[in-house]
Amino acid sequence: MSTDGPAEPLDDALLRAFGDELVRLNRRRVFNPDGALLELSAFRLLWYVVEHGPRSMREIEDGLQLEQSTVSRQVNAALRHGLIRRTPSADQHHRLIEATEEGRRSYEHDSGLRALAYRTALTELGARHVEELVTSLRAFNDVFDRTQER
């Protein structure tokens, strides 16, 4: 619910403008900066297991919202390149995927390049606008999650 009173209906032009900006924002998700060591799929896989800890294949599928075959292909490629390894889970029923030292180093290198690009753009935007953007995105995500749960 908005705290600004009753919601006004959105016109089609505003909805299209919002969609256009979402598409532009989504392109940043597939941004691979110059000097990156990893392909985008390897970066996303490493992001998930470095930032969230060792995960099962199913958890990776859910977390990255990818099909089983896609995750399997990406995991196998990362295993061949020495970026990840499989380790037994605590319950021994399945194996977990975790980053190797090489994978962690490559991820940290590439995430540093991405952070620099974002920091540069956000600095130009200014702290006040960044705070407003974060607040607005959080509010949108919260409302969107609630409407999808209904």
Secondary structure, 3 states (H helix, E strand, C coil): CCCCCCCCCCCHHHHHHHHHHHHHHHHHHCCCCCCCCCCHHHHHHHHHHHHHCCECHHHHHHHHCCCHHHHHHHHHHHHHCCCEEEEECCCCCCEEEEECHHHHHHHHHHHHHHHHHHHHHHHHHCHHHHHHHHHHHHHHHHHHHHHHHC
